[in-house]
Amino acid sequence: MSDDEPDVNISGGADGGGSVAEFATDEADTRAEAVVDELGELYWRKAYGGQDAFECLVRTILSQNTSDVASQPAHDELMARFGPGGTAPDAGPDLAATLADAAQDEVAETISSAGLYNRKSETIVRLAGRVREEYGGAAGFDEFVTRKEPAAVRDALLEMNGVGPKTADCVLLFAGGRSGVFPVDTHVHRIARRLGIAPPDADHETVREWIEAAVPPEKCGFGHTAMIQFGREYCTAREPKCLDGPEACPLYDLCDRVGVDELAGEFVDPAETVE
């Protein structure tokens, strides 16, 4: 296991808050927990929390429909320009207040590496204004995210246009430090159904419900980030390593390989296996 989480990651890596932690892995009660335990051995185990909530919201919006490789530079450029001490003339200590008053075209230019930058810049500027209006700024929003009941925070985030379940859950996890939250992105959605720890035709929310019910709360955070890394290295969308044989995938013995035909060297989306 490595304690070094990549900086190019939805969590923000070493600079994204959280801390290395140990969790019991002696005997898993479910196969989903066994999968997460194995991922923890393969990658890292961390307890997340501590990110500024509004910056975390912005980071996650930038990651929508975009790889972390593309969204991380956009986040860094945005903070360098509009964050505290940034180069923008009106950059102040409150990121939400600064972005609420920023010109959308300037924000779009700054985050252009993230893709869909016109839509994302509109969302960021609009949500910055809402955070300033409803919570008094970034500090008030951070207090809301970290202190209010998780269900209430999630509901409030989902009421914001441009914020979906994954974005809301990432804010709860990486800023709020809430246990029992397992955000589902495209990697998690694909892997959980291939493994057979969620129904093959499950949508993102159903996958989340199945995993959160089967994995101990304290293991959900690192299970999410480690599963994403596993999806990049092993269980990819186009070339799952199991097609190279049992020895090629560290989760082979825990996986149902739903939709994968090893003999033919072919695979389909797990949903296509449902009659």
N, C-alpha and C positions, 0 to 999 in steps of 0.2 A: 504494500500500500504506500502511496505517495502522499505527503502532506502538502504538496505543491499543486494547487488548483490553477489551471491556466487563466491568465488574465483575460484572454479572449473567451469570455463566458458570460452567460446571462447574469451570473452572480457578481461580476466585476472582479473575480479572482481575489488575490491577496489584499487588494485595496477596497474590496467591496463589503467589508465587515464580516462578522462571524468569527468563529474560532474553531480550531481542530478539537475534536471531541471523540471520546471512546464510547461505544455502545455494546451491550451484551450481544454476542452472536453464537452462543453455545447451542441453542436449539430453537429453530424457527417454528412458529405455530402454523404458518401458512407458506405456500410456495412463493407467493409474492414477497413475503418477508425474507425467505431464503435467497431470492433473487437480489433484493436490496443488500442483504448481508454480503453476498458474493461481490456485488459492485463496490461495496465499501472496502473489501479486501483488495480489489483490483485497482481502485482509484483513491478515494479519500472519504473521510467521515468528518463532517463539520456540523456545528450548530450555527444556524444563520441568524441574522438580525443586525440592526445597528445602522443600516443605510438611511440616509435622509429620504423620507417618504416621497416627497415631490420629485427629487432627482431620480429615485428608483422608478417612479411612474414614467418619467420622461425616457429613461433608459429602456424600459420595457416597450414603450410605444415605438421607439426607434428600432427595436428588434422584430417588430411585427412583419411577417412575410419576408424576413431578411436574415441572413446568417450573422452570427456574432462577429465574424471576420469583417463584415461590412458595417455593422451597426456600432461596434466599439469605437472606431475612429470618428464616426459622426458624433457620438456622445462626448468624446474627448474634445473635439473641435467646438462643440456647443458650450461646454463648460469653460473652455479657454476664452471664449468670446463673451458669453453672457453670464457666466458664473461669478461668484464673489472675486473681485480683483481682476475680472476679465478685461479684454481689450475694448469692448463696446463702451462708448462714451457714458451711457447710463447704467452700466453694470454696477449693481449694488450688492449688499449682503444677502438679500432675499431673492433667490432664483425665480420664484413664482412671480414676484412683483416686476422683476426685470423683463421676463419673457411676456408678461401680460401687456407691457407697453412696447414691446419690440415690433418692428415691421416684419410681417410674415415673409416677404420676399428675402429679407436678410437671414431669417431663421432657415428658410428653405435652402438658400445658398450654403449655409454653414453645415447643414446635415445632408448634403447631396449624395454622399457616399452610401447612405443608408437605403436608398431606393424609396420610391413612392414619397419623395421628399415634399412635394407640394401638399399632399393630403396630410402627411405627418406634421408638417409645420403648422397647418391650420389647426390640427387637433391640439398640438402643444400650446400654441398661443391662446386658444380658446379655453383650455383647461387651466392654464395659468391664471387667466382672469377669473375663472370660477373659484379656484382655490383661494385667491386673494379676497374675493367677495364673500365666500361662505365661511372661510376658516381664518381670515385675517392675514394669510400669507403662508409661506412654507413651514414656519415653526408651528403654527396652529394646526396645519394639516398633519404634520408629523405627530403631534400630540394625539390627534384623533385616531390615527392609524395604530399607534402603539398602545393606547389606553382603552379604547372602546371595545365592546364585544366584537370578536372576529366576524360573526354573522352580520352584525350591523355595518361594520366597515365594508365587508364584501358587497352587501346590498347597495351601499352608498356609492361605491366605486362603479358597480355595474349600471347604475343610473346615469353615469357620465357617458355621453356619446363618444365613441371611439375607444372605450375600455371594455374588453371582453373578459371572459372567465380567466384565461391564462394571465392576462395583465393584472387583474385584480388579485389573483393568487400570488403572483410574484411580489407584489407590493406587500401583501400580508406576510410572506415568508422572509424576504430579504430586508425589508424595513421594519415590519412589525415583529419579526422573530417568532411568529406563531407556529407552534408545533401542530402536527396533523394536517398540514397543508402540502399537497403534492400537485403543483401546476402541471398541466398537460399541454405540451406543444406537439408539433408533428412527429418528433422522434419518439416521445413517450407514447403517443397514440399508436404509432406503428408497432413499436416493440412490445407493448403490453398485450396487444392482440395476437402478434406472432407467437409470443411466449405461451399464450393461453391463460394468462392471469386476468383477462377481461374478455367479454364476449367478442367474437370475431366481427360482428356488425355494430359494435358499440360506438357511439359518437364520443367526442372529447369529454363531455360532462359525465357520461356513463363510465368511461374509463377512470376518470378521477374518483368517482364514487366507489368503484370496485377497489381501487388501490388504497384509498384512504381507509376503507373498512378492513383491509387485510394487512396493512403495515402499521406497526406501532407509531404513534404520533412523533416521537423523537427521531425516528428514522426517515420520515417523509422528505425532509429538506435535502439531505445529501443524496437520498435515493433519486430525487428529481434531477439534480445536476449531474450525478454520476451516470444516470441512464441516458442523458443527452450525450455525454462523452462516449458511452458505449455505442450509441447510434451513429456517431461519427466514425468510429474506428472499426466496429464489427457488424452491427445489425443495420447496415445502410439501406437506403430505399432501393438502390439498384443492384447491389452486389453483396447480399448477406454472406458472411464468412462461412456459414454452415454448409454452403454449396461446395466448399473445399474440403469437407470432411469433419468428423467429430473433433479432431484435435485443433481445428482452426478457430473454434469459438469457446471461450471460457464458460459460457452459460449453456452449452449444448445439452448437458444432462438435466437441466431444469426447464428445458424449452419443448413445447409441443410442435414447434415449427409449422404453425397453422398457415396454410397457403403455399408452403415450400415443398417442392418435389425434388428431393436430393438426387434421385436416380436420373431423372430427366434434366436436372440442372436448371429447373424453371421455378418461378414463383409468381404468385398473384397477391393482390390485396386480400387480407383475411376475410373481408366482407364478401368476397366473391365465392367463398366456400360454403356460404349459407344457402341451403336449398329453399 
